[in-house]
Amino acid sequence: MAIKSSELNNSKLERQLTLVLRSINFPAESVAVMTTIWAIDFFPS
């Protein structure tokens, strides 16, 4: 997994987000391998 682009301007936060996303474990299924791109938008709360 790699960040392809970011407007966060915060490398520490980007590293932490990558670690969290890599920790997601999907159970094995009998399906074709697929490459995806996840767009994550952050909005002020």
Biopython code that builds the backbone (N, CA, C, O; Angstrom):
import numpy as np
from Bio.PDB.StructureBuilder import StructureBuilder

atoms = [
    (1, "MET", "N", (0.844, -1.159, 0.000)),
    (1, "MET", "CA", (0.000, 0.000, 0.000)),
    (1, "MET", "C", (0.898, 1.232, 0.000)),
    (1, "MET", "O", (1.935, 1.262, 0.662)),
    (2, "ALA", "N", (0.486, 2.234, -0.743)),
    (2, "ALA", "CA", (1.249, 3.473, -0.810)),
    (2, "ALA", "C", (0.307, 4.643, -1.032)),
    (2, "ALA", "O", (-0.724, 4.509, -1.691)),
    (3, "ILE", "N", (0.666, 5.773, -0.486)),
    (3, "ILE", "CA", (-0.093, 7.000, -0.733)),
    (3, "ILE", "C", (0.374, 7.561, -2.067)),
    (3, "ILE", "O", (1.552, 7.872, -2.242)),
    (4, "LYS", "N", (-0.547, 7.686, -2.997)),
    (4, "LYS", "CA", (-0.210, 8.184, -4.337)),
    (4, "LYS", "C", (-0.205, 9.701, -4.390)),
    (4, "LYS", "O", (0.597, 10.296, -5.110)),
    (5, "SER", "N", (-1.094, 10.330, -3.631)),
    (5, "SER", "CA", (-1.107, 11.794, -3.557)),
    (5, "SER", "C", (-1.771, 12.193, -2.246)),
    (5, "SER", "O", (-2.582, 11.452, -1.691)),
    (6, "SER", "N", (-1.413, 13.363, -1.771)),
    (6, "SER", "CA", (-1.949, 13.839, -0.504)),
    (6, "SER", "C", (-1.864, 15.354, -0.450)),
    (6, "SER", "O", (-0.919, 15.966, -0.947)),
    (7, "GLU", "N", (-2.879, 15.938, 0.168)),
    (7, "GLU", "CA", (-2.882, 17.381, 0.427)),
    (7, "GLU", "C", (-2.785, 17.653, 1.921)),
    (7, "GLU", "O", (-3.005, 18.781, 2.362)),
    (8, "LEU", "N", (-2.457, 16.624, 2.705)),
    (8, "LEU", "CA", (-2.393, 16.780, 4.157)),
    (8, "LEU", "C", (-1.189, 17.600, 4.596)),
    (8, "LEU", "O", (-1.251, 18.315, 5.596)),
    (9, "ASN", "N", (-0.102, 17.498, 3.855)),
    (9, "ASN", "CA", (1.140, 18.181, 4.229)),
    (9, "ASN", "C", (1.596, 17.804, 5.639)),
    (9, "ASN", "O", (2.074, 18.643, 6.404)),
    (10, "ASN", "N", (1.434, 16.518, 5.958)),
    (10, "ASN", "CA", (1.821, 16.032, 7.280)),
    (10, "ASN", "C", (2.278, 14.579, 7.131)),
    (10, "ASN", "O", (1.461, 13.658, 7.176)),
    (11, "SER", "N", (3.576, 14.382, 6.955)),
    (11, "SER", "CA", (4.094, 13.034, 6.696)),
    (11, "SER", "C", (3.848, 12.083, 7.865)),
    (11, "SER", "O", (3.632, 10.891, 7.643)),
    (12, "LYS", "N", (3.875, 12.579, 9.102)),
    (12, "LYS", "CA", (3.623, 11.721, 10.260)),
    (12, "LYS", "C", (2.188, 11.190, 10.224)),
    (12, "LYS", "O", (1.967, 10.000, 10.448)),
    (13, "LEU", "N", (1.233, 12.038, 9.951)),
    (13, "LEU", "CA", (-0.165, 11.618, 9.854)),
    (13, "LEU", "C", (-0.350, 10.634, 8.705)),
    (13, "LEU", "O", (-1.075, 9.649, 8.845)),
    (14, "GLU", "N", (0.292, 10.888, 7.583)),
    (14, "GLU", "CA", (0.199, 9.980, 6.433)),
    (14, "GLU", "C", (0.752, 8.604, 6.783)),
    (14, "GLU", "O", (0.164, 7.594, 6.394)),
    (15, "ARG", "N", (1.868, 8.539, 7.508)),
    (15, "ARG", "CA", (2.432, 7.251, 7.951)),
    (15, "ARG", "C", (1.457, 6.521, 8.869)),
    (15, "ARG", "O", (1.255, 5.315, 8.731)),
    (16, "GLN", "N", (0.853, 7.250, 9.803)),
    (16, "GLN", "CA", (-0.091, 6.636, 10.731)),
    (16, "GLN", "C", (-1.322, 6.110, 9.993)),
    (16, "GLN", "O", (-1.806, 5.021, 10.302)),
    (17, "LEU", "N", (-1.821, 6.853, 9.043)),
    (17, "LEU", "CA", (-2.968, 6.401, 8.257)),
    (17, "LEU", "C", (-2.630, 5.133, 7.484)),
    (17, "LEU", "O", (-3.444, 4.213, 7.406)),
    (18, "THR", "N", (-1.434, 5.088, 6.914)),
    (18, "THR", "CA", (-1.000, 3.899, 6.178)),
    (18, "THR", "C", (-0.951, 2.694, 7.110)),
    (18, "THR", "O", (-1.393, 1.610, 6.729)),
    (19, "LEU", "N", (-0.425, 2.856, 8.318)),
    (19, "LEU", "CA", (-0.368, 1.751, 9.274)),
    (19, "LEU", "C", (-1.760, 1.248, 9.637)),
    (19, "LEU", "O", (-1.988, 0.041, 9.713)),
    (20, "VAL", "N", (-2.673, 2.157, 9.858)),
    (20, "VAL", "CA", (-4.044, 1.763, 10.205)),
    (20, "VAL", "C", (-4.689, 1.003, 9.049)),
    (20, "VAL", "O", (-5.301, -0.044, 9.256)),
    (21, "LEU", "N", (-4.551, 1.527, 7.841)),
    (21, "LEU", "CA", (-5.172, 0.876, 6.691)),
    (21, "LEU", "C", (-4.551, -0.485, 6.406)),
    (21, "LEU", "O", (-5.247, -1.406, 5.980)),
    (22, "ARG", "N", (-3.254, -0.620, 6.637)),
    (22, "ARG", "CA", (-2.601, -1.922, 6.432)),
    (22, "ARG", "C", (-3.050, -2.944, 7.459)),
    (22, "ARG", "O", (-2.957, -4.146, 7.208)),
    (23, "SER", "N", (-3.536, -2.499, 8.608)),
    (23, "SER", "CA", (-3.954, -3.427, 9.662)),
    (23, "SER", "C", (-5.341, -4.014, 9.404)),
    (23, "SER", "O", (-5.748, -4.944, 10.101)),
    (24, "ILE", "N", (-6.069, -3.496, 8.428)),
    (24, "ILE", "CA", (-7.390, -4.045, 8.105)),
    (24, "ILE", "C", (-7.192, -5.421, 7.489)),
    (24, "ILE", "O", (-6.439, -5.583, 6.529)),
    (25, "ASN", "N", (-7.871, -6.399, 8.047)),
    (25, "ASN", "CA", (-7.727, -7.773, 7.596)),
    (25, "ASN", "C", (-9.052, -8.251, 7.012)),
    (25, "ASN", "O", (-10.052, -8.360, 7.722)),
    (26, "PHE", "N", (-9.048, -8.533, 5.723)),
    (26, "PHE", "CA", (-10.227, -9.079, 5.071)),
    (26, "PHE", "C", (-10.082, -10.591, 5.021)),
    (26, "PHE", "O", (-9.017, -11.094, 4.660)),
    (27, "PRO", "N", (-11.136, -11.332, 5.379)),
    (27, "PRO", "CA", (-11.032, -12.787, 5.341)),
    (27, "PRO", "C", (-10.815, -13.291, 3.910)),
    (27, "PRO", "O", (-11.272, -12.681, 2.943)),
    (28, "ALA", "N", (-10.113, -14.411, 3.804)),
    (28, "ALA", "CA", (-9.825, -14.994, 2.486)),
    (28, "ALA", "C", (-11.118, -15.465, 1.835)),
    (28, "ALA", "O", (-11.973, -16.072, 2.482)),
    (29, "GLU", "N", (-11.243, -15.181, 0.569)),
    (29, "GLU", "CA", (-12.389, -15.630, -0.227)),
    (29, "GLU", "C", (-11.872, -16.144, -1.555)),
    (29, "GLU", "O", (-10.767, -15.796, -1.972)),
    (30, "SER", "N", (-12.646, -16.950, -2.205)),
    (30, "SER", "CA", (-12.271, -17.486, -3.507)),
    (30, "SER", "C", (-12.724, -16.512, -4.598)),
    (30, "SER", "O", (-13.727, -16.734, -5.275)),
    (31, "VAL", "N", (-11.968, -15.442, -4.747)),
    (31, "VAL", "CA", (-12.290, -14.404, -5.737)),
    (31, "VAL", "C", (-11.008, -14.000, -6.459)),
    (31, "VAL", "O", (-9.904, -14.325, -6.021)),
    (32, "ALA", "N", (-11.171, -13.295, -7.559)),
    (32, "ALA", "CA", (-10.016, -12.811, -8.319)),
    (32, "ALA", "C", (-9.291, -11.717, -7.535)),
    (32, "ALA", "O", (-9.912, -10.969, -6.780)),
    (33, "VAL", "N", (-7.981, -11.631, -7.717)),
    (33, "VAL", "CA", (-7.185, -10.572, -7.101)),
    (33, "VAL", "C", (-7.495, -9.255, -7.802)),
    (33, "VAL", "O", (-7.636, -9.219, -9.025)),
    (34, "MET", "N", (-7.600, -8.177, -7.035)),
    (34, "MET", "CA", (-7.977, -6.888, -7.591)),
    (34, "MET", "C", (-7.140, -5.784, -6.953)),
    (34, "MET", "O", (-6.875, -5.816, -5.751)),
    (35, "THR", "N", (-6.734, -4.828, -7.744)),
    (35, "THR", "CA", (-6.056, -3.641, -7.238)),
    (35, "THR", "C", (-7.075, -2.512, -7.189)),
    (35, "THR", "O", (-7.811, -2.288, -8.150)),
    (36, "THR", "N", (-7.113, -1.801, -6.065)),
    (36, "THR", "CA", (-8.078, -0.712, -5.918)),
    (36, "THR", "C", (-7.380, 0.561, -5.484)),
    (36, "THR", "O", (-6.247, 0.538, -5.004)),
    (37, "ILE", "N", (-8.067, 1.655, -5.660)),
    (37, "ILE", "CA", (-7.612, 2.958, -5.178)),
    (37, "ILE", "C", (-8.675, 3.475, -4.220)),
    (37, "ILE", "O", (-9.849, 3.585, -4.575)),
    (38, "TRP", "N", (-8.249, 3.791, -3.005)),
    (38, "TRP", "CA", (-9.167, 4.317, -2.010)),
    (38, "TRP", "C", (-8.978, 5.823, -1.933)),
    (38, "TRP", "O", (-7.865, 6.306, -1.722)),
    (39, "ALA", "N", (-10.044, 6.548, -2.099)),
    (39, "ALA", "CA", (-10.019, 7.997, -1.886)),
    (39, "ALA", "C", (-10.601, 8.260, -0.500)),
    (39, "ALA", "O", (-11.729, 7.859, -0.210)),
    (40, "ILE", "N", (-9.843, 8.923, 0.341)),
    (40, "ILE", "CA", (-10.303, 9.238, 1.694)),
    (40, "ILE", "C", (-10.323, 10.752, 1.829)),
    (40, "ILE", "O", (-9.296, 11.421, 1.713)),
    (41, "ASP", "N", (-11.525, 11.275, 2.078)),
    (41, "ASP", "CA", (-11.683, 12.722, 2.247)),
    (41, "ASP", "C", (-11.882, 13.041, 3.713)),
    (41, "ASP", "O", (-12.667, 12.378, 4.391)),
    (42, "PHE", "N", (-11.188, 14.039, 4.206)),
    (42, "PHE", "CA", (-11.326, 14.500, 5.578)),
    (42, "PHE", "C", (-12.064, 15.831, 5.570)),
    (42, "PHE", "O", (-11.720, 16.753, 4.831)),
    (43, "PHE", "N", (-13.090, 15.903, 6.415)),
    (43, "PHE", "CA", (-13.874, 17.128, 6.512)),
    (43, "PHE", "C", (-13.766, 17.658, 7.949)),
    (43, "PHE", "O", (-13.673, 16.870, 8.891)),
    (44, "PRO", "N", (-13.778, 18.964, 8.120)),
    (44, "PRO", "CA", (-13.711, 19.514, 9.469)),
    (44, "PRO", "C", (-14.960, 19.124, 10.266)),
    (44, "PRO", "O", (-16.057, 19.016, 9.719)),
    (45, "SER", "N", (-14.767, 18.919, 11.555)),
    (45, "SER", "CA", (-15.920, 18.549, 12.385)),
    (45, "SER", "C", (-16.412, 19.726, 13.179)),
    (45, "SER", "O", (-17.377, 19.601, 13.934)),
]
sb = StructureBuilder()
sb.init_structure("model")
sb.init_model(0)
sb.init_chain("A")
sb.init_seg("    ")
for serial, (resi, resn, name, xyz) in enumerate(atoms, 1):
    if name == "N":
        sb.init_residue(resn, " ", resi, " ")
    sb.init_atom(name, np.array(xyz, "f"), 0.0, 1.0, " ", f" {name:<3s}", serial, name[0])
structure = sb.get_structure()
